Amino acid sequence: MEAEKPKMIYRPLGNTGLNVSILSYGTWLTAHDEKAEADIIECMKKAWELGVNTFDTAEIYGKGTAETIMGKGLKAIGAAREDLVITTKLMHCGSGPNDSLLSRKHLVEGVKNSLKRLDLEYVDVIFCHRPDTQTTMVETCRAMDWIVEEGYAFYWATSEWTADQIARAMEICEKEDLNKPIADQCQYNAIKRENFEKNLRHSYENYKYGTTIWSPLAMGLLTGKYNSGEFPEGSRFHPDSGQSHFLSSYFGKDNKDKDTVLEKMNKFTKIAEEVGCTTSQLGLAWTLANRDVSTCIFGATKVSQVEDNMGALEIASKWTEELEEKIEEVLANQPEPEMDYNTWAARRPRRKVALDYNIPSLKE
C-alpha cells in the first residue's frame, strides 16, 4: 500500500488548474556551485517529504549549475513526474550575443538547454526572468506560445514585470490567440510591499494573475539573525558576500534607514516570541496569509531550515485580525491605497481585501 502523503496546503497558480504547494523550494542563492550539491539534494528530499510539490530554479543561477543540481535532486526524490511542479526561468545564461534577453532564439534554445540540465522532458512553468527592453513584446509572446504548444512547458509566466507590461502581453496574446502568461515571480515580504500590494493589484483583479514569491524573508532580515545590526562573514549582507548590494534596497542609500528597519525587526521578533514561533516562521506566515500569494519560495542549505520554515504553515492557520493589526502597527509601511473616484474615497488596501483567516491547520 502506498504510504500516505504528508498534508500540505495547495493553491491554484493564477487562473489555472495547476495546484502548487503554498511553500516552494528554490535554488536562487544556494546552488551556485557543486560544493552545495549534497546539501541541496537533502533539503529537496526533506521538502518533498513534508509536502512540498513545487521546485523553482533558473538558467542564470550558477550559470546552469542550479538546474543540474535540481535535476539530480528530483531523481533522488524519486516521485512520479505528475506529482511534481517544476519551474525555471529564462533570460541570461552566458556571455554570447544571443545568450540572453527574451528573443525567440534565446527562449527556444534556452528552454532546450534548461531541460537537458534538469534531465526532464518538460517543465510545468517557464518564466521570462525579467522584462526585455530590446526584444519586442510580440516576439517574446509568440516564442513563449510556441514553447507551450510544443510541449516544453505547460504554462509561461513573467518575473518582476510591471502591471503595464503584463497587461501589454495579455493584450497581444488575446489579439493573436496565444497562450497567456499566468503568474509573476515577484518579491514580497513584510518590508517590501509597494509593488506587490499596490502596483500589481490590477493584475490580480483583471486577470486573476498568480504569484510565486521570492525573498519572503527579505534576504534574511526576517529571520532575526541581523537584529543586532551586525553582518557576520558568510552572511548575505557581509561586504564580501557578493550580495551586499541588496542592502540599499532595504536600508536606503548610505544605510540611512538601517536603524529604523532594525528597530522594526526587533519588535517583529518580539511578536514572534509572543506567538510562540521563530521570526522566520512569522515572516513566512505573514506572506502566506495573503491570498494573492500562490506560493512562497524559500531557500535552504540545511534540513533544519526546511523543517523550521514548514512551521510557518501552522502559524498561518492561526492568523487573526488582532495579530495582523499588531504587526501592521510595528511595520507602519502599508502602501498608500488608490483613490476610488466613484466614491471619492480611498480603496480598501489590497492586503486587507486578500487576507485569508481560514487557512486550515495541518494538525487537524
Secondary structure, DSSP 8 states (H G I E B T S, - for coil): ---------EEE-SSSS-EEESEEEE-TTT-SSGGGHHHHHHHHHHHHHTT--EEE--TTGGGGHHHHHHHHHHHHHT--GGG-EEEEEESB--SSTTSBSS-HHHHHHHHHHHHHHHT-S-EEEEEE-S--SSS-HHHHHHHHHHHHHTTSEEEEEEES--HHHHHHHHHHHHHHT-----EEEEE--SS--HIIIIITHHHHHHH--EEEEE-TTGGGGGGTTTTTS---TTSTTSTTSS-GGGHHHHH-GGGTTHHHHHHHHHHHHHHHHHHTS-HHHHHHHHHHTBTT-SEEEE--SSHHHHHHHHTHHHHHHT--HHHHHHHHHHH-------EETTTTEE---HHHHHB-S----TT-
